[in-house]
Amino acid sequence: MCIIYGGYFIFAFFIIEMNKLIFDSKFDCIVALNSKLPPLAFFIKYFKDTPIIGADGGAVQLFNLGIICDFVVGDLDTFHQAKIETFFQKKQIKHNPDQEINDFEKALIFANEQGYQNILIVGFHGGELEHTLNNWSILKKFQNRKNLCVYERGRYAIPLSLPFELETHFGEMISIIPQPFVKLSTKNLLWNLNNETLELGSREGARNVATDNYISINILEGSILLFIDARLPHCYRIEEKSGPDETRTHDL
């Protein structure tokens, strides 16, 4: 770009690099909610040594699989009804009676207190639709505090608000769900967007397809829930890029 200003040519070069979403990190913990969970083999194969937090009834679901979770967090009504306390040490049971927040949020608060940053969430569908939608709200509330991945049937759901590039494979299904609004541009999708808006109740971005070995999603406003194939056993990290602005001046 060249600008004439005050007797000078000003040449400005703007180097814009996208953040990279890289899947090479370990999960610090798993949060299990009170719904259908992956089978026992899933936990043994990928997460044998990863701490597990059962969000009240999530601890019961784990117990039914043959897993004693490391911590039980919540108001514990479902946990107590199951009468399995004798299998746990007192220090593992974290009672939080606050009725202003649900057990999922209590589990994330506890995970934060433990210093866990990369968190895998299983059992996200809360059995009833209102539970699932409320869980989505909690997910969005914590999206800028933690690296959160929801796992469901071989797929990840990841809340994001930064522009990024992501390695994919040709034909991978990519869904971009607005939370509840996003303005964005995309590259290397079958149906690309160019400074366009997605909004709940108006226009969504489900079931798009990658056309190359990487995609880029430039989020200009708002945030998304990104659905991709799971990268087990890895969590993502964001490699942030901020290109320098170079300016050169020449006499007119």
Secondary structure, DSSP 8 states (H G I E B T S, - for coil): -EEEETTEEEEEEE-----EEEEEEE-SEEEE-SS----HHHHHHH-TTS-EEEETHHHHHHHHHT---SEEEE--HHHHHTT-GGGS-GGGEEE---SSS-HHHHHHHHHHHTT--EEEEE--S-SSHHHHHHHHHHHHHTTTTSEEEEEETTEEEEEE-S-EEEE--TT-EEEEEEEEEEEEEEESBSS--SSEEEETTTB-EEEEEB-SSEEEEEEEEEEEEEEEE--TTEEEEEE-----EEEEEEE-
